Amino acid sequence: MLCLPHRRRHGLSPCSSPSSRCCSCLRPWGSWVSSVPSAVCPCRRIEDCLPPLEDSPSKRFSPSKRKQYYINKAIRNSDLTPRAKGRKSLQRLENTRYLMTLLERDECGSDEGELAHSATPSIFTEACNNETYVEIWNDFMNRSGEEQERVLLYLEEEARKKHKRKLPIKNEDKWKEHPAYTPKECFQRISRRLRSTLKRGRIPMGTLEGLEEELLAFFSVTPHSVYTALMDNSFERLLLHALCQYMDLVSASSDIEGKRQMKVSNKHRVFLPPELLLSDYLGQMS
């Protein structure tokens, strides 16, 4: 506790009783002219010892506001607040913060879900638990902002190409309804020589139906693969060529070690057989 002259100088009330005065109060009055306050009473609060605010020294603030001001200033000057030096760095920082909030939400959700039914883990949780994904993610985060943008543009382009490869179902329905895929138009795709052979009425329907079943089963599952078969019978090869032209497939024969090999491929993205098979169409013609 300060003595009377010093308490008046600091705007404080004088000591309440002589017993509570400090030892400086017992000094003569003339000694205060050249003396400096050297002792502080232990009952003073730490808020009273804080210096005035730097922004406005003349304005008086309460001790609690001054204390909070210096706490906020210490936090701003510490490493608790990361600083981004550019727009891209700031964007990466915001992305990291957002992903961390997702991880925290997922962890909280898993803790709360112990009392309820176990939910399926999210894609983000599975990625965090997978070492391969974590390694790829760390490699992505360690790259510069320009490299990250190039990677994202590449992934978007690949996704766009993958979407274009898939033919919508509506387009498939329109393809089936196209006049070129009616039984009559399909039969007209067959060469004139093969059509005249098929119209003679001496076609082994069992052999033709067997070839139809093989091609339908093969290209319905793997439309982009190549069907191969060894055929020594020239008439069977003729039927297969006619059947491929009817189904809009590409066929070719070659010699393999003295044997004739047939190769059939699909030139379209998907395989859409005609609504009426060749064997049924020939049955209607007869």
Residue pairs with C-beta under 8 A, 6 or more apart in sequence:
1 7
1 15
1 20
1 21
1 22
1 41
1 43
2 10
2 12
2 22
2 24
2 37
2 39
2 40
2 41
3 15
3 21
3 22
3 24
3 25
3 27
4 14
4 15
4 25
5 32
6 24
6 37
7 13
7 14
7 15
8 14
15 21
15 22
15 25
18 25
22 39
22 41
23 39
24 35
24 37
24 38
24 39
27 35
45 63
47 63
47 64
47 66
47 67
48 63
50 63
50 66
50 67
50 70
52 61
52 66
53 59
53 61
53 66
53 69
61 69
75 81
82 93
84 90
84 92
84 93
86 145
88 144
88 145
88 146
89 145
91 145
92 141
92 145
92 148
96 141
99 124
102 124
103 124
103 125
103 128
106 121
106 122
106 124
106 125
109 119
110 121
110 125
113 119
121 129
126 133
127 133
127 134
127 137
128 134
140 148
140 151
143 151
165 269
167 269
167 270
172 270
172 272
175 181
175 272
176 272
176 275
179 185
180 186
181 248
181 272
181 274
181 275
182 274
182 275
183 274
183 275
183 276
183 281
186 246
186 247
186 248
186 274
186 278
186 281
187 195
187 246
187 278
187 281
189 245
189 246
189 248
190 198
190 242
190 245
190 246
191 242
191 245
194 238
194 241
194 242
194 245
195 242
197 238
197 242
198 242
198 282
199 285
201 286
203 239
203 282
204 239
205 279
205 282
205 283
207 236
207 239
208 239
208 243
208 278
208 279
208 282
209 277
209 279
211 236
211 239
211 240
211 243
212 243
212 277
212 278
212 279
214 227
214 229
215 227
215 243
215 244
215 247
215 249
215 264
216 273
218 225
218 227
219 225
219 227
219 249
219 266
219 271
220 271
220 273
223 266
223 268
223 269
223 270
223 271
224 266
225 265
226 263
226 264
226 265
227 262
227 263
227 264
227 265
228 261
228 262
228 263
228 264
229 240
229 261
229 262
230 256
230 259
230 260
230 261
230 262
231 237
231 240
231 253
231 260
231 261
231 262
232 259
232 260
234 260
237 253
237 260
237 262
240 251
240 262
240 264
241 251
242 278
243 278
244 250
244 251
244 264
245 251
246 274
246 278
247 273
247 274
247 278
248 267
248 268
249 264
249 265
249 266
249 267
250 264
250 265
250 266
250 267
251 262
251 263
251 264
252 262
252 263
253 260
253 261
253 262
253 263
254 260
254 261
254 263
255 261
